[in-house]
Every structure is written in structure tokens, then in C-alpha cells.
Amino acid sequence: MTTESWVKVVGTLGGLCTTFAFVPQLVKIWKQGGRDLSYGMLALYLIGVSLWFIYGLLLHALAIILTNGFTGLLIAFATVLKAWTDNKVASKEALRGETAE
């Protein structure tokens, strides 16, 4: 295998690892809610991944483009899921407050 091939393999595997490392977080948000995550962290992470995506486009580096594009989608989904679970919890708390009076 050539050096260029090894570079692509290592880059792709690294990108896949960092992308799929976020999947357990999504599962946790789905099951337990996203209280522990801040919107600031999610926004900063999304900005960073977007910049890597643009960097990949500029270099025409498919591994960087694909992994960061997919990671960006995961982060966007996590943010929506967090907002949905936060809203659901707030609604339940509001209902409990109304029935207690």
C-alpha cells in the first residue's frame, strides 16, 4: 500500500471514530433527555465541524467532507432532540404545577 493510500485509510478511520463517538450521546439524549448538554457546547461543536467540512471542500478531501458532514447532521439532530426533550420536561413540570394548586 502506498503512503497516499495509508493517509486516506488513517484519515477515514479517524473521521469515522470521531463521528460515531457522538452516537452514544444521541442515544443518551433520546433515553434520558439532554439536560447535561449545553446549547453553547453544541453550537461551538457544530461551528467547528462546519469549518472542518469547509476545509475538506477546499482541499477536495472526501474523507473530511463526508465525516464532518455526517457529524454536523448528528450534532444538529442532537440539538433538536435536546430542545424537544427540554420542552417535554418543561411541559410536564408546568402541568404538575397547575394540578398542585
N, CA, C and O atoms as a GROMACS GRO file, in nm:
protein
  404
    1MET      N    1   0.084  -0.117   0.000
    1MET     CA    2   0.000   0.000   0.000
    1MET      C    3   0.089   0.124   0.000
    1MET      O    4   0.190   0.130   0.070
    2THR      N    5   0.051   0.222  -0.079
    2THR     CA    6   0.130   0.344  -0.089
    2THR      C    7   0.106   0.436   0.032
    2THR      O    8   0.009   0.418   0.106
    3THR      N    9   0.195   0.532   0.049
    3THR     CA   10   0.179   0.628   0.158
    3THR      C   11   0.048   0.705   0.144
    3THR      O   12  -0.021   0.728   0.243
    4GLU      N   13   0.015   0.743   0.022
    4GLU     CA   14  -0.110   0.816  -0.002
    4GLU      C   15  -0.231   0.733   0.038
    4GLU      O   16  -0.327   0.786   0.095
    5SER      N   17  -0.227   0.604   0.010
    5SER     CA   18  -0.338   0.516   0.049
    5SER      C   19  -0.349   0.506   0.200
    5SER      O   20  -0.458   0.509   0.256
    6TRP      N   21  -0.233   0.494   0.267
    6TRP     CA   22  -0.234   0.488   0.413
    6TRP      C   23  -0.289   0.616   0.474
    6TRP      O   24  -0.363   0.612   0.572
    7VAL      N   25  -0.254   0.730   0.417
    7VAL     CA   26  -0.304   0.858   0.466
    7VAL      C   27  -0.456   0.861   0.456
    7VAL      O   28  -0.524   0.906   0.549
    8LYS      N   29  -0.511   0.813   0.345
    8LYS     CA   30  -0.657   0.810   0.328
    8LYS      C   31  -0.723   0.714   0.425
    8LYS      O   32  -0.828   0.745   0.481
    9VAL      N   33  -0.663   0.598   0.445
    9VAL     CA   34  -0.720   0.500   0.538
    9VAL      C   35  -0.720   0.554   0.681
    9VAL      O   36  -0.821   0.547   0.751
   10VAL      N   37  -0.606   0.610   0.724
   10VAL     CA   38  -0.596   0.664   0.859
   10VAL      C   39  -0.693   0.781   0.878
   10VAL      O   40  -0.760   0.789   0.981
   11GLY      N   41  -0.701   0.870   0.780
   11GLY     CA   42  -0.793   0.983   0.788
   11GLY      C   43  -0.937   0.940   0.794
   11GLY      O   44  -1.016   0.995   0.871
   12THR      N   45  -0.972   0.842   0.714
   12THR     CA   46  -1.110   0.792   0.713
   12THR      C   47  -1.144   0.723   0.845
   12THR      O   48  -1.251   0.747   0.901
   13LEU      N   49  -1.055   0.638   0.894
   13LEU     CA   50  -1.081   0.570   1.022
   13LEU      C   51  -1.091   0.670   1.138
   13LEU      O   52  -1.177   0.657   1.224
   14GLY      N   53  -1.002   0.769   1.140
   14GLY     CA   54  -1.009   0.872   1.243
   14GLY      C   55  -1.139   0.949   1.237
   14GLY      O   56  -1.202   0.976   1.340
   15GLY      N   57  -1.180   0.985   1.116
   15GLY     CA   58  -1.306   1.056   1.099
   15GLY      C   59  -1.427   0.973   1.141
   15GLY      O   60  -1.520   1.024   1.203
   16LEU      N   61  -1.424   0.846   1.107
   16LEU     CA   62  -1.534   0.757   1.146
   16LEU      C   63  -1.542   0.742   1.298
   16LEU      O   64  -1.651   0.742   1.355
   17CYS      N   65  -1.426   0.729   1.362
   17CYS     CA   66  -1.425   0.717   1.508
   17CYS      C   67  -1.482   0.842   1.575
   17CYS      O   68  -1.564   0.831   1.666
   18THR      N   69  -1.438   0.959   1.532
   18THR     CA   70  -1.488   1.081   1.595
   18THR      C   71  -1.634   1.107   1.561
   18THR      O   72  -1.707   1.166   1.641
   19THR      N   73  -1.678   1.065   1.444
   19THR     CA   74  -1.818   1.081   1.408
   19THR      C   75  -1.906   0.989   1.491
   19THR      O   76  -2.003   1.033   1.552
   20PHE      N   77  -1.872   0.862   1.494
   20PHE     CA   78  -1.956   0.765   1.564
   20PHE      C   79  -1.941   0.772   1.715
   20PHE      O   80  -2.020   0.712   1.788
   21ALA      N   81  -1.842   0.844   1.765
   21ALA     CA   82  -1.830   0.867   1.908
   21ALA      C   83  -1.947   0.949   1.960
   21ALA      O   84  -1.978   0.945   2.079
   22PHE      N   85  -2.012   1.023   1.874
   22PHE     CA   86  -2.125   1.107   1.914
   22PHE      C   87  -2.256   1.028   1.919
   22PHE      O   88  -2.352   1.075   1.980
   23VAL      N   89  -2.262   0.912   1.859
   23VAL     CA   90  -2.385   0.832   1.855
   23VAL      C   91  -2.432   0.792   1.995
   23VAL      O   92  -2.551   0.804   2.023
   24PRO      N   93  -2.345   0.743   2.086
   24PRO     CA   94  -2.393   0.712   2.222
   24PRO      C   95  -2.454   0.833   2.292
   24PRO      O   96  -2.545   0.818   2.373
   25GLN      N   97  -2.403   0.952   2.262
   25GLN     CA   98  -2.460   1.073   2.322
   25GLN      C   99  -2.604   1.094   2.273
   25GLN      O  100  -2.692   1.132   2.351
   26LEU      N  101  -2.627   1.069   2.145
   26LEU     CA  102  -2.762   1.079   2.092
   26LEU      C  103  -2.856   0.980   2.158
   26LEU      O  104  -2.970   1.014   2.191
   27VAL      N  105  -2.809   0.859   2.179
   27VAL     CA  106  -2.891   0.756   2.245
   27VAL      C  107  -2.924   0.801   2.387
   27VAL      O  108  -3.037   0.785   2.433
   28LYS      N  109  -2.826   0.857   2.456
   28LYS     CA  110  -2.848   0.906   2.593
   28LYS      C  111  -2.950   1.020   2.594
   28LYS      O  112  -3.037   1.024   2.681
   29ILE      N  113  -2.939   1.112   2.500
   29ILE     CA  114  -3.036   1.222   2.493
   29ILE      C  115  -3.176   1.166   2.469
   29ILE      O  116  -3.273   1.210   2.530
   30TRP      N  117  -3.186   1.068   2.380
   30TRP     CA  118  -3.316   1.008   2.346
   30TRP      C  119  -3.378   0.941   2.469
   30TRP      O  120  -3.498   0.955   2.493
   31LYS      N  121  -3.297   0.869   2.547
   31LYS     CA  122  -3.349   0.795   2.661
   31LYS      C  123  -3.367   0.881   2.786
   31LYS      O  124  -3.466   0.866   2.857
   32GLN      N  125  -3.270   0.971   2.812
   32GLN     CA  126  -3.268   1.042   2.939
   32GLN      C  127  -3.289   1.192   2.927
   32GLN      O  128  -3.301   1.261   3.029
   33GLY      N  129  -3.293   1.244   2.808
   33GLY     CA  130  -3.302   1.388   2.790
   33GLY      C  131  -3.164   1.449   2.778
   33GLY      O  132  -3.063   1.382   2.798
   34GLY      N  133  -3.159   1.577   2.744
   34GLY     CA  134  -3.032   1.642   2.717
   34GLY      C  135  -2.994   1.747   2.819
   34GLY      O  136  -2.922   1.841   2.787
   35ARG      N  137  -3.042   1.730   2.944
   35ARG     CA  138  -3.012   1.830   3.048
   35ARG      C  139  -2.863   1.857   3.064
   35ARG      O  140  -2.823   1.971   3.088
   36ASP      N  141  -2.782   1.754   3.051
   36ASP     CA  142  -2.639   1.768   3.078
   36ASP      C  143  -2.562   1.838   2.966
   36ASP      O  144  -2.446   1.875   2.985
   37LEU      N  145  -2.624   1.856   2.852
   37LEU     CA  146  -2.557   1.922   2.739
   37LEU      C  147  -2.597   2.068   2.733
   37LEU      O  148  -2.713   2.103   2.752
   38SER      N  149  -2.500   2.153   2.706
   38SER     CA  150  -2.532   2.295   2.690
   38SER      C  151  -2.547   2.327   2.541
   38SER      O  152  -2.481   2.269   2.456
   39TYR      N  153  -2.635   2.421   2.515
   39TYR     CA  154  -2.651   2.466   2.377
   39TYR      C  155  -2.523   2.532   2.326
   39TYR      O  156  -2.491   2.524   2.208
   40GLY      N  157  -2.451   2.597   2.417
   40GLY     CA  158  -2.324   2.660   2.379
   40GLY      C  159  -2.223   2.559   2.327
   40GLY      O  160  -2.157   2.583   2.226
   41MET      N  161  -2.212   2.444   2.396
   41MET     CA  162  -2.120   2.339   2.353
   41MET      C  163  -2.163   2.284   2.219
   41MET      O  164  -2.080   2.266   2.129
   42LEU      N  165  -2.291   2.258   2.203
   42LEU     CA  166  -2.342   2.204   2.077
   42LEU      C  167  -2.318   2.303   1.963
   42LEU      O  168  -2.279   2.263   1.853
   43ALA      N  169  -2.341   2.432   1.989
   43ALA     CA  170  -2.320   2.533   1.885
   43ALA      C  171  -2.172   2.543   1.846
   43ALA      O  172  -2.139   2.549   1.728
   44LEU      N  173  -2.084   2.544   1.946
   44LEU     CA  174  -1.941   2.552   1.918
   44LEU      C  175  -1.891   2.428   1.844
   44LEU      O  176  -1.809   2.438   1.753
   45TYR      N  177  -1.942   2.313   1.884
   45TYR     CA  178  -1.906   2.188   1.817
   45TYR      C  179  -1.953   2.190   1.671
   45TYR      O  180  -1.880   2.149   1.581
   46LEU      N  181  -2.075   2.238   1.649
   46LEU     CA  182  -2.130   2.247   1.513
   46LEU      C  183  -2.050   2.346   1.427
   46LEU      O  184  -2.025   2.320   1.309
   47ILE      N  185  -2.009   2.458   1.486
   47ILE     CA  186  -1.927   2.554   1.412
   47ILE      C  187  -1.793   2.491   1.375
   47ILE      O  188  -1.748   2.504   1.261
   48GLY      N  189  -1.730   2.423   1.470
   48GLY     CA  190  -1.602   2.359   1.442
   48GLY      C  191  -1.612   2.254   1.333
   48GLY      O  192  -1.527   2.248   1.244
   49VAL      N  193  -1.714   2.171   1.341
   49VAL     CA  194  -1.735   2.067   1.240
   49VAL      C  195  -1.765   2.130   1.104
   49VAL      O  196  -1.720   2.080   1.001
   50SER      N  197  -1.840   2.239   1.104
   50SER     CA  198  -1.870   2.308   0.978
   50SER      C  199  -1.743   2.365   0.914
   50SER      O  200  -1.725   2.359   0.793
   51LEU      N  201  -1.655   2.419   0.998
   51LEU     CA  202  -1.528   2.470   0.947
   51LEU      C  203  -1.442   2.357   0.891
   51LEU      O  204  -1.378   2.375   0.787
   52TRP      N  205  -1.440   2.241   0.957
   52TRP     CA  206  -1.368   2.125   0.904
   52TRP      C  207  -1.429   2.080   0.771
   52TRP      O  208  -1.357   2.042   0.679
   53PHE      N  209  -1.561   2.085   0.763
   53PHE     CA  210  -1.630   2.049   0.639
   53PHE      C  211  -1.587   2.141   0.525
   53PHE      O  212  -1.557   2.095   0.415
   54ILE      N  213  -1.585   2.271   0.552
   54ILE     CA  214  -1.542   2.369   0.451
   54ILE      C  215  -1.396   2.345   0.414
   54ILE      O  216  -1.360   2.352   0.296
   55TYR      N  217  -1.313   2.317   0.512
   55TYR     CA  218  -1.172   2.285   0.489
   55TYR      C  219  -1.160   2.165   0.394
   55TYR      O  220  -1.079   2.165   0.301
   56GLY      N  221  -1.241   2.063   0.421
   56GLY     CA  222  -1.240   1.945   0.334
   56GLY      C  223  -1.282   1.978   0.193
   56GLY      O  224  -1.226   1.926   0.097
   57LEU      N  225  -1.383   2.066   0.179
   57LEU     CA  226  -1.426   2.109   0.046
   57LEU      C  227  -1.312   2.181  -0.027
   57LEU      O  228  -1.289   2.158  -0.146
   58LEU      N  229  -1.244   2.268   0.045
   58LEU     CA  230  -1.134   2.344  -0.016
   58LEU      C  231  -1.020   2.253  -0.060
   58LEU      O  232  -0.954   2.280  -0.161
   59LEU      N  233  -0.997   2.145   0.015
   59LEU     CA  234  -0.890   2.051  -0.018
   59LEU      C  235  -0.936   1.940  -0.112
   59LEU      O  236  -0.855   1.863  -0.163
   60HIS      N  237  -1.067   1.932  -0.134
   60HIS     CA  238  -1.125   1.821  -0.210
   60HIS      C  239  -1.093   1.688  -0.143
   60HIS      O  240  -1.063   1.589  -0.210
   61ALA      N  241  -1.100   1.687  -0.009
   61ALA     CA  242  -1.069   1.568   0.071
   61ALA      C  243  -1.199   1.499   0.110
   61ALA      O  244  -1.268   1.542   0.202
   62LEU      N  245  -1.232   1.393   0.040
   62LEU     CA  246  -1.361   1.326   0.057
   62LEU      C  247  -1.381   1.276   0.199
   62LEU      O  248  -1.491   1.288   0.253
   63ALA      N  249  -1.278   1.221   0.263
   63ALA     CA  250  -1.292   1.169   0.399
   63ALA      C  251  -1.332   1.281   0.496
   63ALA      O  252  -1.418   1.261   0.582
   64ILE      N  253  -1.270   1.396   0.482
   64ILE     CA  254  -1.302   1.510   0.570
   64ILE      C  255  -1.442   1.561   0.541
   64ILE      O  256  -1.516   1.595   0.633
   65ILE      N  257  -1.478   1.568   0.416
   65ILE     CA  258  -1.611   1.616   0.378
   65ILE      C  259  -1.720   1.524   0.433
   65ILE      O  260  -1.815   1.571   0.496
   66LEU      N  261  -1.707   1.395   0.408
   66LEU     CA  262  -1.811   1.300   0.449
   66LEU      C  263  -1.824   1.289   0.600
   66LEU      O  264  -1.935   1.296   0.654
   67THR      N  265  -1.712   1.272   0.669
   67THR     CA  266  -1.722   1.252   0.813
   67THR      C  267  -1.771   1.378   0.885
   67THR      O  268  -1.851   1.368   0.978
   68ASN      N  269  -1.725   1.494   0.844
   68ASN     CA  270  -1.769   1.616   0.911
   68ASN      C  271  -1.910   1.656   0.869
   68ASN      O  272  -1.983   1.716   0.948
   69GLY      N  273  -1.949   1.625   0.747
   69GLY     CA  274  -2.087   1.648   0.706
   69GLY      C  275  -2.183   1.564   0.788
   69GLY      O  276  -2.286   1.613   0.834
   70PHE      N  277  -2.149   1.437   0.805
   70PHE     CA  278  -2.234   1.347   0.884
   70PHE      C  279  -2.234   1.387   1.031
   70PHE      O  280  -2.338   1.383   1.096
   71THR      N  281  -2.118   1.425   1.083
   71THR     CA  282  -2.110   1.470   1.222
   71THR      C  283  -2.195   1.594   1.243
   71THR      O  284  -2.262   1.607   1.345
   72GLY      N  285  -2.193   1.686   1.147
   72GLY     CA  286  -2.276   1.806   1.156
   72GLY      C  287  -2.424   1.771   1.163
   72GLY      O  288  -2.499   1.832   1.238
   73LEU      N  289  -2.465   1.673   1.084
   73LEU     CA  290  -2.605   1.628   1.089
   73LEU      C  291  -2.638   1.568   1.226
   73LEU      O  292  -2.745   1.592   1.280
   74LEU      N  293  -2.546   1.489   1.280
   74LEU     CA  294  -2.568   1.431   1.412
   74LEU      C  295  -2.580   1.539   1.520
   74LEU      O  296  -2.666   1.530   1.607
   75ILE      N  297  -2.495   1.640   1.513
   75ILE     CA  298  -2.500   1.748   1.611
   75ILE      C  299  -2.630   1.827   1.597
   75ILE      O  300  -2.692   1.863   1.697
   76ALA      N  301  -2.671   1.855   1.474
   76ALA     CA  302  -2.797   1.926   1.452
   76ALA      C  303  -2.913   1.844   1.508
   76ALA      O  304  -3.003   1.899   1.571
   77PHE      N  305  -2.911   1.713   1.483
   77PHE     CA  306  -3.016   1.626   1.536
   77PHE      C  307  -3.014   1.625   1.688
   77PHE      O  308  -3.120   1.629   1.752
   78ALA      N  309  -2.895   1.621   1.748
   78ALA     CA  310  -2.882   1.624   1.894
   78ALA      C  311  -2.938   1.753   1.952
   78ALA      O  312  -3.003   1.753   2.056
   79THR      N  313  -2.914   1.864   1.884
   79THR     CA  314  -2.964   1.993   1.930
   79THR      C  315  -3.117   1.996   1.926
   79THR      O  316  -3.181   2.042   2.020
   80VAL      N  317  -3.174   1.948   1.816
   80VAL     CA  318  -3.320   1.942   1.804
   80VAL      C  319  -3.377   1.848   1.909
   80VAL      O  320  -3.478   1.880   1.973
   81LEU      N  321  -3.315   1.734   1.929
   81LEU     CA  322  -3.361   1.636   2.027
   81LEU      C  323  -3.353   1.692   2.168
   81LEU      O  324  -3.443   1.670   2.249
   82LYS      N  325  -3.245   1.765   2.198
   82LYS     CA  326  -3.232   1.829   2.330
   82LYS      C  327  -3.343   1.930   2.350
   82LYS      O  328  -3.406   1.933   2.456
   83ALA      N  329  -3.369   2.014   2.251
   83ALA     CA  330  -3.475   2.114   2.262
   83ALA      C  331  -3.610   2.046   2.281
   83ALA      O  332  -3.692   2.092   2.360
   84TRP      N  333  -3.634   1.938   2.209
   84TRP     CA  334  -3.762   1.865   2.219
   84TRP      C  335  -3.778   1.805   2.358
   84TRP      O  336  -3.885   1.816   2.418
   85THR      N  337  -3.672   1.741   2.412
   85THR     CA  338  -3.683   1.681   2.544
   85THR      C  339  -3.691   1.788   2.653
   85THR      O  340  -3.762   1.771   2.751
   86ASP      N  341  -3.619   1.898   2.636
   86ASP     CA  342  -3.629   2.010   2.732
   86ASP      C  343  -3.772   2.064   2.736
   86ASP      O  344  -3.825   2.093   2.843
   87ASN      N  345  -3.833   2.079   2.618
   87ASN     CA  346  -3.970   2.129   2.608
   87ASN      C  347  -4.068   2.031   2.671
   87ASN      O  348  -4.162   2.071   2.739
   88LYS      N  349  -4.045   1.902   2.648
   88LYS     CA  350  -4.132   1.799   2.703
   88LYS      C  351  -4.127   1.801   2.856
   88LYS      O  352  -4.230   1.792   2.921
   89VAL      N  353  -4.007   1.812   2.912
   89VAL     CA  354  -3.990   1.817   3.057
   89VAL      C  355  -4.056   1.943   3.114
   89VAL      O  356  -4.124   1.937   3.216
   90ALA      N  357  -4.035   2.057   3.048
   90ALA     CA  358  -4.094   2.182   3.094
   90ALA      C  359  -4.247   2.174   3.092
   90ALA      O  360  -4.313   2.226   3.182
   91SER      N  361  -4.303   2.110   2.991
   91SER     CA  362  -4.448   2.095   2.983
   91SER      C  363  -4.501   2.009   3.097
   91SER      O  364  -4.603   2.042   3.157
   92LYS      N  365  -4.432   1.899   3.127
   92LYS     CA  366  -4.474   1.812   3.237
   92LYS      C  367  -4.468   1.886   3.370
   92LYS      O  368  -4.557   1.872   3.454
   93GLU      N  369  -4.361   1.964   3.389
   93GLU     CA  370  -4.346   2.039   3.513
   93GLU      C  371  -4.455   2.145   3.526
   93GLU      O  372  -4.506   2.169   3.635
   94ALA      N  373  -4.490   2.208   3.414
   94ALA     CA  374  -4.596   2.308   3.416
   94ALA      C  375  -4.730   2.245   3.451
   94ALA      O  376  -4.808   2.302   3.528
   95LEU      N  377  -4.758   2.127   3.397
   95LEU     CA  378  -4.882   2.058   3.429
   95LEU      C  379  -4.888   2.017   3.575
   95LEU      O  380  -4.994   2.027   3.637
   96ARG      N  381  -4.777   1.972   3.629
   96ARG     CA  382  -4.773   1.936   3.771
   96ARG      C  383  -4.798   2.058   3.859
   96ARG      O  384  -4.865   2.049   3.962
   97GLY      N  385  -4.745   2.171   3.818
   97GLY     CA  386  -4.765   2.294   3.894
   97GLY      C  387  -4.910   2.339   3.892
   97GLY      O  388  -4.960   2.391   3.992
   98GLU      N  389  -4.979   2.321   3.780
   98GLU     CA  390  -5.120   2.361   3.770
   98GLU      C  391  -5.210   2.270   3.851
   98GLU      O  392  -5.305   2.319   3.912
   99THR      N  393  -5.185   2.142   3.854
   99THR     CA  394  -5.271   2.049   3.926
   99THR      C  395  -5.246   2.056   4.076
   99THR      O  396  -5.333   2.017   4.154
  100ALA      N  397  -5.130   2.103   4.119
  100ALA     CA  398  -5.099   2.111   4.261
  100ALA      C  399  -5.173   2.226   4.326
  100ALA      O  400  -5.190   2.224   4.448
  101GLU      N  401  -5.217   2.324   4.250
  101GLU     CA  402  -5.283   2.441   4.308
  101GLU      C  403  -5.428   2.417   4.337
  101GLU      O  404  -5.497   2.506   4.387
   0.00000   0.00000   0.00000
